[in-house]
Amino acid sequence: MPTLYYAPGACSLAPNITLEWIGRPYEAVKVQYGSDALLAVNPAGAVPTLREDDGWLLTQAGAILDYLAHKHPEAMLAGGNGLRAKAEAHRWSAFFTSDIHAAFWPIFMPSRYTTDARDAARKAVTEAGQQLVARQFAILDRHLDGRDYILDGGRSIIDAYAFPMIRWATKLLPHQLNAYPNVQALHDRIAADPAVQRVLAREQAAGHA
Ligand SMILES: N[C@@H](CCC(=O)N[C@@H](CS)C(=O)NCC(=O)O)C(=O)O
């Protein structure tokens, strides 16, 4: 069975939700960023990392999600099979990897984005990250207007990808999701899913909200 290396609250929540939606046996192993255990499976010391039984390792959240969706087509999580449906799935996966996730980094780790160690400089980096996240969330909110899920093909890996980042925004944006009612609705729809609640309960029991 596959093993998912994860950190509670991190973007690894997305493949964890996907594995739960697929409903086949898997193991979730909690790891610390940069630990020897994690570096042994991912040279970046980051999560998520997926390991198959034969030792094959896959990193990068977008690639893991895409792999899982296509490994289990019966779960219908790829968002459709047509040429354009696949392109849309790639488009939104890239949006979460490159535009949204990357916009959070200055908030999570401002020290990586300035060599100025003063509090005011770090605070300015954090605020710039918040503005960047807000801009990307406005794009997502407009896209979600009149939709239940991000892709036309119904609930998909892309909604799972969105979920941890929406949770970060509720904690890290000064006005939470107030300006993004459609994103809030997507969050509530996913959060109400019993499979998602199981994963969150396990992450909480492992040591994080
Ligand atoms: N591009 C990678 C980024 C993975 C990543 O940065 N994960 C974060 C958690 S959300 C992490 O492990 N950070 C630890 C670190 O950067 O030291 C992906 O999309 O999987």
PDBQT file of the ligand as one rigid body, heavy atoms in Angstrom, charges set to zero:
ROOT
HETATM    1  N1  LIG A 301       6.734  22.516  -4.565  1.00  0.00    +0.000 N 
HETATM    2  C1  LIG A 301       6.517  21.631  -3.450  1.00  0.00    +0.000 C 
HETATM    3  C2  LIG A 301       6.545  22.461  -2.175  1.00  0.00    +0.000 C 
HETATM    4  C3  LIG A 301       6.358  21.611  -0.956  1.00  0.00    +0.000 C 
HETATM    5  C4  LIG A 301       6.454  22.451   0.295  1.00  0.00    +0.000 C 
HETATM    6  O1  LIG A 301       7.073  23.522   0.327  1.00  0.00    +0.000 OA
HETATM    7  N2  LIG A 301       5.834  21.936   1.336  1.00  0.00    +0.000 N 
HETATM    8  C5  LIG A 301       5.924  22.644   2.607  1.00  0.00    +0.000 C 
HETATM    9  C6  LIG A 301       4.702  22.336   3.467  1.00  0.00    +0.000 C 
HETATM   10  S1  LIG A 301       3.211  22.990   2.771  1.00  0.00    +0.000 SA
HETATM   11  C7  LIG A 301       7.144  22.180   3.327  1.00  0.00    +0.000 C 
HETATM   12  O2  LIG A 301       7.383  20.997   3.420  1.00  0.00    +0.000 OA
HETATM   13  N3  LIG A 301       7.940  23.134   3.815  1.00  0.00    +0.000 N 
HETATM   14  C8  LIG A 301       9.130  22.829   4.555  1.00  0.00    +0.000 C 
HETATM   15  C9  LIG A 301      10.279  23.675   4.115  1.00  0.00    +0.000 C 
HETATM   16  O3  LIG A 301      10.157  24.363   3.093  1.00  0.00    +0.000 OA
HETATM   17  O4  LIG A 301      11.283  23.635   4.795  1.00  0.00    +0.000 OA
HETATM   18  C10 LIG A 301       5.163  20.929  -3.603  1.00  0.00    +0.000 C 
HETATM   19  O5  LIG A 301       4.253  21.532  -4.194  1.00  0.00    +0.000 OA
HETATM   20  O6  LIG A 301       5.018  19.792  -3.140  1.00  0.00    +0.000 OA
ENDROOT
TORSDOF 0
